[in-house]
Amino acid sequence: MRGHIERGPFLLALLAALALAGCLSGIGAGGAGAGTALAEDGAQSSGTVGNEHARVGDIWYLALPAPHNTSARPIEITRVAVDHVPAGIELLGYGAYDLDDTEGLPLLTKKNGAHTPDFEKLRNYATKPVKVAAGTESDIFYLAEVRITAPPNDTLRECRFSYRQGGTAYTQTLGCEVELKVAE
């Protein structure tokens, strides 16, 4: 009989497709699931870091939350991003640096400042995934480089980490907030 679809195999395929769609409902943009491996209670997630004496044209480095893998399996961080960059601030790029090379975690520092590491001369670990062992805090931290183009109208906030764990891709957004005010 032409045009006849056998119901048995068709219904089975339809049910399989619906079941798969239900399994994928927790997957976000880009096919990554919502991650939970990173600690959400670090120093950068506990308040707002800022400076009230910034100037248009200044370049600043801001540290993203230090990766602390609280899970029982290792992760590989593949990408970071600041999700909310307000008008008046231009995002120039990201880097990943060893805490020993920078003598600690520079939460917010102005380029060429007295105590600012020379990031351009340090090894940038962001060229490949950064591995963080299970239950440990990474010695590698990420930072964003930004330029003030006009008095910012809001804070920078929401730091997103993309990582792999056991062959599966995840994204996790951690709290972080930086306020740069242009001096009058």
For each residue, the residues with C-beta under 8 A, 3 or more apart:
1: 4
2:
3:
4: 1
5: 10
6: 9 10
7: 10 11
8: 11 12
9: 6 12 13
10: 5 6 7 13 14
11: 7 8 14 15
12: 8 9 15 16
13: 9 10 16 17
14: 10 11 17 18
15: 11 12 18 19
16: 12 13 19 20
17: 13 14 20 21
18: 14 15 21 22
19: 15 16 22 23
20: 16 17 23 24
21: 17 18 24 25
22: 18 19 25
23: 19 20
24: 20 21 27
25: 21 22
26: 33 34
27: 24 31 32 33
28: 31 32 33 34 171
29: 32 171
30: 162 169 171
31: 27 28 169
32: 27 28 29 35 162 169 170 171
33: 26 27 28 168 169 170 171
34: 26 28 170 171 172
35: 32 38 161 163 165 170 171 172
36: 71 172
37: 69 70 71 73 75 163 165 170 172
38: 35 65 67 68 69 70 75 161 163 172 174
39: 42 68 69 70 137
40: 45 174 175
41: 45 46
42: 39 45 46 65 66 68 174
43: 46 65 66 105 107
44: 49 63 64 65 66 107 159 174 175 176
45: 40 41 42 65 174 175 176
46: 41 42 43 175
47: 177
48: 155 177 178 179
49: 44 62 107 108 177 178 179
50: 108 155 178 179 180 181
51: 54 60 108 110 179 180 181
52: 181 183
53: 181 183
54: 51 58 60 110 148 180 181 182 183
55: 58 148 182 183
56: 148 149 150 151 182
57: 147 148
58: 54 55 110 111 147 148 180
59: 92 110 111 145 146 147
60: 51 54 108 109 110 111 145 146 147 148 180
61: 106 108 109 110 111 116 119 143 144 145 146
62: 49 107 108 143 144 146 156 178
63: 44 66 105 106 107 108 141 142 143
64: 44 80 82 141 142 143 144 159 161 174 176
65: 38 42 43 44 45 159 174 175 176
66: 42 43 44 63 105 137 138 141
67: 38 75 77 130 132 137 138 140 141 142 161
68: 38 39 42 132 136 137 138
69: 37 38 39 74 75 132 133 134 135 136 137 138
70: 37 38 39 135
71: 36 37 75 134 135 165
72: 134 135
73: 37 134 165 166
74: 69 131 132 133 134 165
75: 37 38 67 69 71 131 132 163 164 165 170
76: 129 130 131 132 163 164 165
77: 67 80 129 130 131 132 138 142 161 162 163
78: 129 162 163 164 169
79: 161 162
80: 64 77 94 96 126 142 144 159 160 161 162
81: 94 159 160 162
82: 64 85 91 144 156 157 158 159 160 176
83: 157 158 159 160 173
84: 154 155 156 157 158
85: 82 89 90 91 146 156
86: 89 152 153 154 155 156
87: 150 152 153 154
88: 148 149 150 151 152 153 182
89: 85 86 146 147 148 149 152 156 180
90: 85 146 147 148 149
91: 82 85 144 145 146
92: 59 145 146 147
93: 144 145
94: 80 81 126 142 143 144 145
95: 119 124 126 142 143 145
96: 80 124 125 126 130 140 141 142 143
97: 101 102 117 119 122 123 124 125 140 141 143
98: 101 102 122 123 125 139 140
99: 102 103 104 105 139 140 141
100: 103 139
101: 97 98 117 122 123
102: 97 98 99 105 106 117 122
103: 99 100 117
104: 99
105: 43 63 66 99 102 141
106: 61 63 102 109 115 116 117 143
107: 43 44 49 62 63
108: 49 50 51 60 61 62 63 178
109: 60 61 106 113 115 116 117
110: 51 54 58 59 60 61 113 116
111: 58 59 60 61 116 145
112: 116
113: 109 110 116
114:
115: 106 109
116: 61 106 109 110 111 112 113 119
117: 97 101 102 103 106 109 122
118: 121 122
119: 61 95 97 116 122 124 143 145
120:
121: 118
122: 97 98 101 102 117 118 119
123: 97 98 101
124: 95 96 97 119 127
125: 96 97 98 128 130 140
126: 80 94 95 96 130 142
127: 124
128: 125
129: 76 77 78 163 164
130: 67 76 77 96 125 126 138 140
131: 74 75 76 77
132: 67 68 69 74 75 76 77 136 137 138
133: 69 74 136
134: 69 71 72 73 74
135: 69 70 71 72
136: 68 69 132 133
137: 39 66 67 68 69 132
138: 66 67 68 69 77 130 132 141
139: 98 99 100
140: 67 96 97 98 99 125 130
141: 63 64 66 67 96 97 99 105 138
142: 63 64 67 77 80 94 95 96 126
143: 61 62 63 64 94 95 96 97 106 119
144: 61 62 64 80 82 91 93 94 156
145: 59 60 61 91 92 93 94 95 111 119
146: 59 60 61 62 85 89 90 91 92 156 180
147: 57 58 59 60 89 90 92
148: 54 55 56 57 58 60 88 89 90 151 152 180 182
149: 56 88 89 90
150: 56 87 88 182
151: 56 88 148 181 182
152: 86 87 88 89 148 155 179 180 181 182
153: 86 87 88
154: 84 86 87
155: 48 50 84 86 152 177 178 179
156: 62 82 84 85 86 89 144 146 176 177 178 179 180
157: 82 83 84 175 176 177 178
158: 82 83 84 173 174 175 176
159: 44 64 65 80 81 82 83 173 174 175 176
160: 80 81 82 83 171 172 173 174
161: 35 38 64 67 77 79 80 171 172 173 174
162: 30 32 77 78 79 80 81 169 170 171
163: 35 37 38 75 76 77 78 129 169 170 171 172
164: 75 76 78 129 167 168 169 170
165: 35 37 71 73 74 75 76 168 170
166: 73
167: 164
168: 33 164 165
169: 30 31 32 33 78 162 163 164
170: 32 33 34 35 37 75 162 163 164 165
171: 28 29 30 32 33 34 35 160 161 162 163
172: 34 35 36 37 38 160 161 163
173: 83 158 159 160 161
174: 38 40 42 44 45 64 65 158 159 160 161
175: 40 44 45 46 65 157 158 159
176: 44 45 64 65 82 156 157 158 159
177: 47 48 49 155 156 157
178: 48 49 50 62 108 155 156 157
179: 48 49 50 51 152 155 156
180: 50 51 54 58 60 89 146 148 152 156
181: 50 51 52 53 54 151 152
182: 54 55 56 88 148 150 151 152
183: 52 53 54 55
184:
